[in-house]
């Protein structure tokens, strides 16, 4: 099966890649800082990742955006267009609800998903008709 390389698919792949990168960054990059204070000042400073603080339950909210941006890549034809719009709306809602914690990490993926649904169709004009070529009467 040959993959399509039109603007919509490429932007959807970028959105999917950005959600995977955000999920991996949220898992591996220390986000939480804890400081133990004494009378003499800070005694101990420690940095922790989401996986260390929350445990394996963090995989559920991290995989929701990955599933939302990956689902349109599995479909073809008109179904892909409808599912792309639905999953982009769902990703926007997820990003808004989770904006107090991890939602902001998914804003670039949301922008790419929006760009994919707003991208022009594969062939917007009849390219075989010479009268539609720019510069010709």
C-alpha positions in Angstrom: 0.0 0.0 0.0 1.5 3.3 -1.1 1.4 6.2 1.4 0.0 9.5 0.3 2.3 12.5 0.6 -0.2 15.3 0.2 -0.2 18.4 2.5 -2.9 17.0 4.7 -1.1 13.7 5.4 2.3 15.3 5.9 0.8 17.8 8.5 -1.1 15.0 10.2 2.2 13.0 10.5 3.9 16.1 11.9 1.1 16.4 14.5 1.5 12.8 15.4 5.2 13.1 15.8 4.8 16.2 18.0 2.5 14.4 20.3 4.9 11.5 20.6 7.7 13.9 21.3 5.7 15.7 24.0 4.7 12.5 25.7 8.3 11.3 25.8 9.5 14.6 27.1 6.9 14.6 29.8 7.9 11.1 30.8 11.7 11.7 30.8 12.3 15.3 31.6 12.3 16.3 35.2 9.4 18.6 35.7 8.8 18.6 39.5 11.3 20.2 41.9 11.2 19.6 45.6 13.1 21.7 48.1 13.5 20.9 51.8 14.1 24.0 53.8 15.9 24.4 57.1 16.7 27.4 59.1 20.0 27.7 57.3 18.4 27.8 53.9 17.7 25.1 51.3 18.9 21.8 52.5 18.1 19.5 49.6 16.9 20.1 46.1 15.5 17.2 44.0 14.0 17.0 40.5 11.5 14.3 39.6 9.7 13.2 36.4 6.0 12.6 36.0 6.6 8.9 35.9 8.4 9.1 39.3 5.7 11.2 40.9 2.5 9.8 39.4 3.6 6.3 38.5 2.4 4.2 35.6 -1.0 5.8 35.7 0.5 8.8 33.8 0.5 6.7 30.6 -3.3 7.1 30.2 -3.4 10.9 29.9 -0.2 11.0 27.9 -1.5 8.4 25.3 -4.8 10.2 24.7 -3.3 12.9 22.4 -1.1 10.2 20.7 -4.2 8.1 19.9 -6.1 11.2 18.8 -3.5 12.3 16.3 -2.7 8.8 15.2 -6.2 7.7 14.4 -6.6 9.7 11.1 -3.4 8.2 9.8 -5.0 4.8 9.8 -7.9 5.8 7.6 -8.2 6.8 3.9 -10.7 8.6 1.8 -13.5 10.8 3.1 -13.5 9.0 6.5 -10.0 10.4 7.1 -11.3 14.0 6.6 -14.2 13.5 9.1 -12.0 11.7 11.7 -9.3 14.4 11.3 -11.8 17.1 12.2 -13.3 15.2 15.1 -9.9 14.2 16.6 -8.6 17.8 16.2 -11.6 19.1 18.1 -11.1 16.4 20.8 -7.4 17.4 21.0 -8.3 21.0 21.4 -10.7 20.1 24.2 -8.0 17.9 25.9 -5.4 20.7 25.6 -7.8 23.2 27.1 -8.8 20.9 30.0 -5.3 19.8 30.7 -3.8 23.3 30.2 -3.2 23.6 34.0 -0.7 20.7 33.9 0.4 19.0 30.7 -1.9 20.6 28.1 0.5 23.3 27.0 3.0 20.6 25.8 0.4 19.6 23.1 -0.2 23.1 21.6 2.3 22.6 18.8 0.6 19.3 17.9 -2.7 21.0 18.0 -1.5 23.7 15.6 -0.2 21.0 13.2 -3.5 19.1 13.4 -5.4 22.4 12.7 -3.1 23.0 9.7 -3.8 19.6 8.4 -7.6 20.1 8.4 -7.2 23.6 6.9 -4.8 22.5 4.2 -6.2 22.7 0.6 -7.4 19.5 -1.1 -5.1 17.4 -3.2 -6.1 19.0 -6.5 -8.1 22.2 -6.0 -8.1 23.1 -9.7 -8.3 21.3 -13.0 -4.6 21.3 -13.9 -5.3 19.9 -17.4 -7.3 22.9 -18.5 -4.7 25.4 -19.9 -7.0 28.3 -19.3 -6.6 27.9 -15.6 -2.8 28.2 -15.7 -1.6 31.5 -14.2 -0.5 34.1 -16.8 -2.6 32.8 -19.6 -5.8 34.4 -20.9 
